[in-house]
Amino acid sequence: MFRFHHMPFGAELTKDGVRFALWAPTADRVQLKLDNQLLDMPTEEGGWRRLTVPGVKAGTAYLFVVDGGLVVSDPASRSQPFDVFGPSVVVDPASYRWQNAGWRGRPWEEAVIYEVHVGTVTPEGTYDALRRKLAELADLGVTALQLMPLAEVPGNRNWGYDGVLPFAPESAYGHPDDLKKLIDHAHGLGLMVLLDVVYNHFGPSGNFLHAYAESFFTQRHQTPWGAAINCDGEEAGPVRAFFVENALYWLDEFFFDGLRFDAVHAIADDSERHLLDEIANGIRTRVADREIHLILENEANEARRIERDGSRPRTYTAQWDDDIHNAWHALLTGESDGYYRDFIDRPLQHLGRALGEGFCYQGDMSAHLARPRGEPSAHLPPQAFVSFLQNHDQIGNRARGERLHHLIGGNRLALAQALHLLCPQIPLIFMGEDWAASAPFQFFTGFDDEGLSAAVREGRQREFSNFASFISAPVPDPTDPETFLRSKINWEEAATGMHADLRQKVRELLSIRRKYVVPLLLSRFTGGAWNQPGPGMLDVRWNFEGGDLRVVMNTGEAGDLDTEARMIIWSQGAEVTGSVMRLEPFGGAVLTSHGAR
């Protein structure tokens, strides 16, 4: 079986040849360049240029020539093997035959997410090399692989958030069919695969849309990256369709199980129907035959976007919960720079509210942002939130890319790691976190433009110049290839010494999660609560029709709690006498009234 997503733009094989389509409303003339041929593309209503050329086959390279001078690749290119400035290549989606075509996904409640950057997760940095690691992740207890963005970027090293050709899988990692093979193999192992997509901006190099589709952008809204993408002005229809079709393309043609939408608070859209709603409704309508999970990164904490209709998400499945991370980080490290300023005053209280109610900031004033942030979220089930102790942002956006175990250790790290995996929110593990990988994850780019590279270097230094935590040592040069190479993780570590011990603990914790926590999540959520029963102590409870889950922890002096005859499924630094639990400093326990299935 093959998979194919039909699009109104780009290059597509038809029975009459290949149809080429480009939206170029502000160009006077567009020509298709095939080998040494220049073919005029006739103008159609709405600024479209379409031309079907007989005899063209998959593998053919092509370019567009705008107004007789500017030569550009296809913004909807399915394959870009010669980087963003080279020709696009016609792809036949039917060339890959899916081996696990009957895959229908997994319930979201079973998700344990493993986030990876394809270029640094293995020494080779390819789709194929990552494919060979999947069985190891499945054995660990991971159920979902999340790939950082794959849209083609200039150069061969980048986090992916500078993508400019969002339909072309990054060619530095392999052929599009290699990505399909990775996803197909994952499905055969019972792993879901999620993709991080960026719809709030294009990267700073290699995007030429402004030259022939000026109305793709608008000056009415400004973003951290300049003029906003035109989601709500005149001629916004083709722009919105570009992103709706992109989301469907990854789900249809590549068989991804879901998408993580980057920084949606930066999508400027004042229209009656927000682009996010159009995307989600399109997906829910057109991909209804399997489990699809849509996850937001949203600084605005808009609880309305992750509302439920009964037990099912209305539109979006979950949101990355930065509040949980930030509270944990402030509590564990004492850092107060940047957004940690909003959490350092009462980190344990902030953590309790985030765990028990979803968001910590639910309309409260943010000192960091100097404005209120968030919406009420206590009514939402905990699986509407993705929790993490670290991710690509929280490690890589540190000046030197240190992982959490580089900053703290001992019982406080062990407590946080265990509760992270056993709390009912959906846990995310960043690549190598499961064995305390020694490699940092640093910010890196590979632009060929020296002027742009210099600007990136200077911007990185300027970003951290006022951070007390980061002024004692130089910030690594993001354009130096060594910064990229330092960020590659070493899988051989995972089988040695303390690394192997930690990985075994993660395996055991995920087994406990499968046995006790997941069955609760599959039943109806009836409410959560939290309190601080004593100085330095936190008690959080979640109630479900199938039973309840309770997490207790102590960051102060040793103290006592009532266990209420609950079953203890994990503990550290805890001693029980009768119905009383004594918790040592940085001790904790997870208790439940639910028996194992």
N, C-alpha and C positions, 0 to 999 in steps of 0.2 A: 504494500500500500504506500502511496506517496501523499504528500500534503502540499497544498497550493493555496495561497491567498491572493485573490484578484484585487488589483488596485487601479485607480483611475490615472495614475502617473507612473513614471519609470518605464522600464523596458520589459515587455512580456511577450512570451512566445504565443503565437496564434496559428490557426490553420493556414493563414495567408502569409506568414512570415513573422517578423518581430514588430510589435507596435511600440513606438517611442512616444512618450508624452511628457511635456514640460509646461508648468504654469509660469509664464513670463509676461505679466501684464504691462511692465514698463520697458520692455525691449522693443526696438523697431524691427529687428530681424533676428531670427534664430535659424542656425543651420546645424544639421547633424553631420558629424565627422566620422566616417567609417573608412578605415585604412586611409587611402588618398582621396576619397570621395568627399565632397561637400554637398549635402542635399538640403535644399530649402524646406523648412517646416512651415506649412501653411498656418495662418492665424485663424483661430476659431473664437466663437463667442466667449467672453469672460477672460480673455487673455491666454487661452490655452493654445499650445502648439502640439499637433499630433501628426505622426507619419508612420505608416506601416511599410516596411521594406521586405519584399520577398527574398527568400534564399538565405537570410541571416540565421545563424545557428547559435546555440549555446557556446560560450567561450569567446564570442566575438567582442573585441574592444571597441568602445565608442566614446565620443565627447560631444559637447554642444559648443558652438561658436556663436557668441552674442555680439550683434551689431558689427560683425566683420573683424573683430579684434580679440575680445576676451574669450579664452578657451577654458571651459569649466567641465567638471565631472557632473554626473547626474545626482541631484540632491536625494533622489530615491533609489540610488544604486543598490543592487542586491549583493554586489561583490566589488571590492576595490583593492585588488592585489598589488597595485603600484602606488599605494598611499593616496591621500586625499587629492593631490595635485595631478595624479596620473589618470589614465582613462578608466572608465567604468567597464564592467564586463557583463555580458548577457548571461543569465543563469537559468537553467532548467530545473525548477523545483522537483520535478518528477525523477530526477537522477538519483535521488536517495530513496531507497525502499525501507520503510520502517519495520523493524522486527517486533516491536512491542506496540503494535497499532491499537490493540484493545485496551491500553492503559486508560483509566478513567480518574486517576488521581487519588488523593487521600484526604480524609477530613482534616480541616485546619487544626482541630484540637490535638491531633497527633504530631503537630509540627515541632521539630527541634531543628533550628536553622543553623547552617554552617556557612558563613560568609567568606568568599574567596575573591582574590584578585588573580585572574588567570595568569598574568605575566610573572607573578612572584610566588605563586603557591607551589610551584615545582621548579627545579633547576632549569628545565627546558622552556618553561613558560608557554605551553601550548595546550590546546583543547585535548589533544590526544594524551599528553602526559597526565593531565588532570583526570581523564577517564580511567587511567590505570590506578588511581588512588581511591576510587569510589567505593570499592568493596570494603576497604579499611574503614571508611567513614560509616558505612552501613553497619558494620560490625560494632562500631563504637556506640551506636544508638541514634545517630543522626538520621533524620527523615526528610530533610529538605536542604538542597544545595542552593545558595544564593550567589549569583555572579555579579560582581561590580560591572558597571556599564561597558558595553561592547561596541557601541557606535564608533565607526572609524575615526581616528584622530590623527593629526600630523605626527610623524615620527613613529618609533616602535616602542616607546615606553611612556606611559601616562596612566593616571588613575582611571581614566575613562570619562571623566566629567567635562572634558574639553572636546567632546565629540561634535562633528559637523556633518556627518553622513549617517543619519540614525537608522537606516535600513541595511547598512553594510556591516556585517560582523567583522570586528577588528582582524585585519589580515595578518598582523604580526603573530597571531595565535594559531593560524591555520586557515584552511579552506572552510567555506560555509558548511559543507558536508561533514567536516570534522566536528563542528559544533553540534550538528544533528546527531552524529554518532555518539557524542558525549551524553546528550539528553536521552537518547534511545537506551543506552547502556544503563543510565541512572534509573530509568523506569523499570528496566529488567531486574534491578536490585531493590525495587520498592521505594526509590528516592524521588521526591518531587524536585523540580528545578525551577527556581525563580530568577528573574532578571531585573536588575536595577536600570530604570530608564530616566532620561533627563529631558523634561519638556518645558523648563523655565528659561533656558538660554542655549545658545550655540557657543562653541569654543572660540578663542580669539584669532585663530588662523585656519584658513581653508574654507570658510563659508562665503559664498559669492551670491547668495540669494538677494542681497541688497542691490546688486548690479542689474538684475533683470526682473526682480519681483520686489520693488521697493516697499510695496504695501504689505509685505510679510512682517514688517516691523512698524512700530508706532512710537512717536515722540510723546504721545499723551501720557504714557507711563514710563517711568525710569526704574531700572533694577540695578543691583550691584554690578551687572555686566554691561550696562548701557541701556539703549533703547529697548523697550520690551517687545516680545513677540506679539503680533497683532491678533489677539483673541476676541476683541469686542468692537472693532471699528469697521469702517467700510471695507469691503472685500475680505472680511475675516473668514468667509465660508471655506475657501480652499485651504487656508492656514489651519483651521480647526480640523478639517478632514485629513490633513497631513499627519496630525498626531493621533487622531482616532484610528486611522488605518495603520499607523505604526504599531500601536498597542495590539491591534487585532492580528497584524502580520506576525509578530513574535509568538503569539498564542496559537495561531492557525498553522503557519508554515514551519515553525520550529518546535511546536508541541510543548512550549513552556507551560508550567502549571500556574504561573502567576507573575505579577509584576510588582516591583517596589518603585514608587514614584518619588523622585528626588525633590526635596525642598519645594513642595507645592505652594507654600505660603508666598513664594516668589513668582507665581504665575499671576499676572495682572489681568483680571477679567471682570468687568463691571456689567456684563450682559445678564439678561434675565436667567439664562441657563448657563451656569459656569461650565467651562471646558471639562473640568473634572467630572461633572455630572453626565455630560455627553459621552465621555469616554467610558465611564462605568456602566451606564445604561446600554451603550452599544455592545459592550462585552457581555453583560448579563443576558442580553437578548440573543446575540449571535453565537455565543459559545456556551450553550446551555446543557450540553450532553456530558459534561464532566466537571469535576471540582476545580474551580478557578479561584485563586486567592489574590486580592488586590490590597497592597499595603502602602500606606502613606508615610512620608516624612513631612511633618507639618509643625513648624515652630508655633503656629497660632493655636494649637490644641483645640481644633474645632471638633468637638465631640459629635456634632450632628452628622459628620461625614462617615462615622463608623457605627451608626445606629443599627439596631436589629429589628427584623420583622419576625417576631417569635424568636426562634433560635438561629435564624439565617441572617446574614448581613444584608441590609437593603441595597447598598452600593459597595462601599469599601469594607474589607474584612478586618483590618487592624491598622494601628499606627505605631511606628517606632516611638517608644516612650522615653524621650530624653530625660524627663523628670526623674524616673527611677534611676537611671545612670548617674545623673548629676548629684542626686542626694547620696547615693552610695559613694561616689568619688569624693565628695566633700567630707563625708563621714570617715572614710578610710584614710585619706591623704592629708586633709586639712588645707588643701589648695583653695584659693579664693580669687584667682584671676579670672577675667572674662565672665562667662555665664555662671561659673561657680559662685560668684558674688551673691546670686539669688538663693543659695542653698547653705552657705557656710554658717549662717547665724543659728539655725536650728536643724541641723542635717537629719537627726533621728526623727524629728517630727515630720519633716518634709518626706522622708522615706516612708514613714507610716502612712501618710496620706496618699502618696503615689501608689503604694502597694494595695492599700485598702479601697481606694476610690478611683484609681485609674490615673488621673493627673494630679500633680501637686498644685499647679497653677490653673485654677478654674475660674478665671476672671479677676484674679488677684493682681495687684500692682507688681510689676517686675522692675526692680532697681536697675538691672542690667540694660533693659530695653527702654526704661523710663515711660512705660505705658502698661495698662492692664493686659493680661495674656490669658487665654483659655476660656473654656466653657464647662459647665457642670458635667461630671462624668461618672458619678458614683453608681448610677443605675446600669452602667454597661458591664458586661461580664469580663472577667480578667483576660480572657483570650482575645479581647478586642485590642490588646496592647502587646507589643513585642518588647521584651526587656533585654538588657545587655549590660555587662560590666565593662565591655570595650567593643569597639567596632572600627571600621576604617577611619571614620572621622575622629573618634575620641583618642585613637592612637596617632594616626598620621597627621592630625592637625595640632599635635603637640610640636614644639620646636624641634625636638630630636627624635620623635617617634617612639618613645618608650612605651612598653607594654605595662600593664598594671603590676605584674610580678617584679618588674624592675624597680617599682616604687615602694611596694610593701610586701610583707610575707607573713609567715607564721599563722597563728590562729585567726587573725583578722581576715587574711586573704582566704583561708580555707572556709571560714564561715560565709563570707560573701559568695564564694563559688558554689557552695552547696545550696544556699538559699536561692540563688539565682536559678539553678536548675530544677529546684523542687517547688518554687512558688508557682501559682497557676497561670501566670502570664506566659506567653510563648517565648521560650528562651532562644537567644541568638549567641552563637559561639563564633568568634573571629578566628580565621585560619591560624592554627598553631597554638591557640589559647588552651586547647585541651591537653597540651603537654608542656606548657610554659616555654614556648619556643624562644631561643636566645636572640633571634633576629629581631631588630626593630621593624616598624613599618613607617617609612619616612615618605615625605611628599617628594614626588619626582615627576619630571617632564622630559620630553625629548624633541622640542621644537628645533627646526633647522634655522629659523630666523634668529640671528644673534641679537638683534635689537629687542625682540620679544623675550628671548632668554634672559637678557640683562634685566628687563623689567620684572620678570618673575623672580629673579634672584634678589633684586632690591626690594621688591614688595614683601618677600618672605622675611627679610631682615627687619623691615619696618614694622611688620605685623607684630613681632614679638619684642620690639624695643622697649615697651612699657610693661612687660610681664615680669614681675619680680622673680617668678619661678624659673625664668629662662634666660636671664642675662649673664649667667656665670660662665657660659661656654658658647662658642659660635654655633649658628644654625647651619645644618648641612646644606650645601648647594644643591637645589632641586634639579639643576640641569646637568650635574656631573653624573656620568653613567655609574659611578661607584655608589651613589646614593640609592639607585635602583637595585644594584647587585646586593647591597647590604640588606635589602628588604626581602630577599628570597629566603623562605624558610627551609630548614634542613630536616627532612622526614626521618633520617637515621637517628636523630636525637630521641624521637618518640619511643624507641625501644631500649633506651639506656637509662640506668640510674633513677634519679628523682623524676625525670621526665616520664619514664615508664610507670612509675608509681602514681603520679598524678593522673596519667591517662586511664589507668585502671580505676582510680576513684571516680573519674568522670563516667566511665562505663557503668560502674555500680550505681551511681546516682541516676543515670538515665534509665537504668533497669527499674529502680524504685519509682521513677516518674511514670513509666509505662504501666506499672502494676497498680499504683495507688492514685496518681494524680489524673491521668488521662481519663479513666472511667468517670471521675467526677465532672470533668469538663464536658463530657458527652451527655451529661444530664443537665437539667435546667438550673441556671444560676438564680438564686433567690436573694442575694445581698451580701455585702461585705461590711466589716467594721474594724476599727483599730483603736488602740489606746496605749498609753504609757503607764504601766502599773507601778513604776518606780523609777528613780533616777538612772538613766542609761539603759532602760529596758523598753522593749517594744513587743507588742502582742497584736498580731493581725489575724483575722478570721475571714473565711469565705464560706458561704453556705450554698449548697446545691441540693437538688431533690435527691441525689444519690448519697448524700452525706455531707460532711464538712471537712475543711482543711484549716489548720492553725499553725502559724509560724511564730515562735518566740525567740528573742535574742537579747543579749545583754552586752552593752559596751562599757558598763561602769563597774562598780564594786560587786562582788558576789551577792546574789539575792535569790529569793524564793518566789515560786509561782505555783498555782494550783493546776494540775494536769487534767482535772475533770474526767478522769478515767478514759482518756483518749489513748489510742494506739500510737506509740512513738515509732515513726518509720525512719527517722534519722536524728542523730544528736551529736553534739560536740561540747565537751566541758559541761555536761549535765549529769546530775545524780538524782535519782528518784527514790524517795522514801514515802511509801503509802501513796497519797495523792498529791504530794508536794515535790516539785522539781527545784533543785538548787542549781542555778546557772553561774558558772565562773565567768570572769571577764572574757569577752568575746567567745562566750559559749552560746549555744542555741539548739533548737530542736524543731522538728516538723512532726505534727500530730494529726491524726485523722480519726473520724468515727466510722469511716468506710472500710469494709473488708475487701480484700483482693478478689478480683474476678477469677 
